[in-house]
Amino acid sequence: MTAEATAFATQAQLYRAIEAGENLRGRDLRNVAPFLADLTGLDLTGADLSRADVPATLTNEKYPRALLDEVHVRRARVRASRATLDNARLDRVRGAGADFTHASLRSASVVEADLTGADFTGADLTGADLSGSVLDGARFDAARWDDTTRWPDGYAP
């Protein structure tokens, strides 16, 4: 399968794939807004979510509030609880307040991401690379990591 064949062209295409239970392993999600979808429990092993962000509904950085309906406002926080994101690329993701509870991020690349206030309770971060990420206020209760997990300079969970 070519790289172009694994990329989603539109947000609607991504929603249809999720609804149909399509395999999202290794898919390229860089050109759509994957975090507007509920990723709870999905297998996104090896997927590329680099540079993805959530529309800033509260700060109006990206979209005027009037253009967002109630559904989008509720989804304005990354919801990836119990998702499998092993070997996934989440570099430079803007996901403040993200929910990664009980998610598997084994060997995931989460470099230079804004995960301020993210919840990693019970998550598996074994071998994950979080170097350069902002983790202010992030929760790591019962999360797992090992000596191969890379943290931002000076950060100790």
C-alpha positions as MATLAB code, in Angstrom:
seq = 'MTAEATAFATQAQLYRAIEAGENLRGRDLRNVAPFLADLTGLDLTGADLSRADVPATLTNEKYPRALLDEVHVRRARVRASRATLDNARLDRVRGAGADFTHASLRSASVVEADLTGADFTGADLTGADLSGSVLDGARFDAARWDDTTRWPDGYAP';
ca = [
       0.000    0.000    0.000;
       1.450    3.382   -0.952;
       1.689    6.314    1.435;
      -0.965    8.156   -0.571;
      -3.345    5.196   -0.263;
      -3.039    5.205    3.516;
      -3.865    8.928    3.905;
      -7.366   10.256    4.523;
      -8.334   13.072    2.186;
     -11.269   14.459    4.182;
     -12.652   14.538    7.702;
     -15.811   12.787    6.473;
     -13.708    9.943    5.084;
     -12.116    9.459    8.511;
     -15.509    9.470   10.269;
     -16.879    6.882    7.815;
     -13.828    4.670    8.398;
     -14.241    4.863   12.178;
     -17.974    4.158   11.946;
     -17.339    1.168    9.668;
     -14.732   -0.227   12.051;
     -12.038    0.086    9.391;
      -8.462   -0.781   10.328;
      -6.628    2.476   11.124;
      -3.254    0.881   11.840;
      -0.470    2.762   10.068;
      -2.839    5.289    8.497;
      -1.771    8.853    7.718;
      -4.028   11.223    9.676;
      -1.973   14.386    9.200;
      -4.332   16.070    6.710;
      -7.541   15.664    8.696;
      -8.452   16.710   12.231;
      -8.317   13.286   13.907;
      -8.864   14.668   17.391;
     -12.367   15.876   16.563;
     -13.232   12.188   16.304;
     -13.645   10.017   19.380;
     -10.591    7.729   19.241;
     -11.574    5.840   22.398;
     -10.571    2.205   22.142;
      -9.332    2.413   18.523;
      -6.195    0.656   17.287;
      -3.990    3.364   15.781;
      -0.744    1.393   15.949;
       1.813    3.084   13.707;
      -0.594    5.837   12.637;
       0.772    9.296   11.883;
      -1.052   12.025   13.786;
       1.903   14.438   13.682;
       1.111   18.127   13.951;
      -2.582   17.402   14.475;
      -4.440   19.801   16.693;
      -7.811   20.372   18.225;
      -9.688   23.483   17.140;
      -9.150   26.030   19.868;
     -12.817   26.550   20.711;
     -12.097   28.406   23.915;
      -9.333   30.662   22.668;
     -10.691   31.073   19.129;
      -7.152   30.643   17.788;
      -8.281   28.611   14.811;
     -12.038   28.894   14.315;
     -14.553   31.544   15.359;
     -16.865   30.139   18.038;
     -19.906   30.772   15.837;
     -18.688   28.203   13.306;
     -18.538   25.411   15.857;
     -21.620   23.469   16.836;
     -22.172   21.868   20.240;
     -20.799   18.504   19.077;
     -17.473   20.028   18.089;
     -17.229   21.908   21.381;
     -17.698   18.637   23.310;
     -15.067   16.963   21.151;
     -12.563   19.783   21.530;
     -10.430   17.635   23.824;
      -8.396   14.683   22.559;
     -10.299   11.540   23.540;
      -8.073    8.495   23.150;
      -8.869    6.537   26.292;
      -8.018    2.828   25.879;
      -6.711    3.534   22.361;
      -3.700    1.654   21.037;
      -1.145    4.157   19.772;
       1.910    1.885   19.813;
       4.634    3.171   17.452;
       2.321    6.037   16.446;
       3.659    9.501   15.584;
       2.100   12.304   17.598;
       4.944   14.794   17.192;
       3.998   18.444   17.749;
       0.386   17.535   18.560;
      -1.595   20.261   20.307;
      -3.683   18.330   22.775;
      -3.937   20.220   26.045;
      -6.267   18.365   28.417;
      -6.063   15.170   26.338;
      -7.509   11.920   27.703;
      -5.038    9.063   27.252;
      -6.313    7.071   30.253;
      -5.401    3.393   29.944;
      -4.093    4.009   26.404;
      -1.081    2.162   25.045;
       1.605    4.487   23.705;
       4.429    1.926   23.631;
       7.340    3.289   21.577;
       5.173    6.201   20.376;
       6.862    9.418   19.259;
       5.252   12.335   21.089;
       8.034   14.863   20.557;
       7.436   18.600   21.149;
       3.711   18.096   21.829;
       1.578   20.385   23.984;
      -0.056   17.995   26.440;
      -0.641   20.458   29.245;
      -3.045   18.886   31.740;
      -3.260   15.602   29.795;
      -4.413   12.525   31.697;
      -2.187    9.469   31.249;
      -3.691    7.556   34.196;
      -2.996    3.849   33.685;
      -1.342    4.475   30.294;
       1.575    2.398   29.008;
       4.406    4.748   28.010;
       7.079    2.063   27.762;
       9.687    3.267   25.265;
       7.702    6.392   24.350;
       9.601    9.543   23.375;
       8.069   12.631   24.989;
      11.194   14.773   24.668;
      10.521   18.471   24.237;
       6.833   18.077   25.128;
       4.946   20.354   27.518;
       3.476   18.208   30.288;
       2.574   20.856   32.880;
      -0.218   19.517   35.076;
      -0.282   16.130   33.316;
      -1.380   13.126   35.417;
       0.514    9.839   35.382;
      -1.279    7.913   38.166;
      -0.633    4.161   37.740;
       1.003    4.810   34.338;
       3.853    2.539   33.252;
       7.185    3.525   31.716;
      10.716    2.199   31.727;
      14.285    3.395   31.299;
      13.788    3.678   27.518;
      10.989    6.233   27.959;
      12.318    9.696   27.100;
      10.994   12.704   29.032;
      11.377   16.450   28.446;
      14.606   17.842   29.908;
      14.248   18.293   33.661;
      10.852   16.564   33.805;
      10.289   13.774   36.307;
       6.785   12.298   36.576;
];
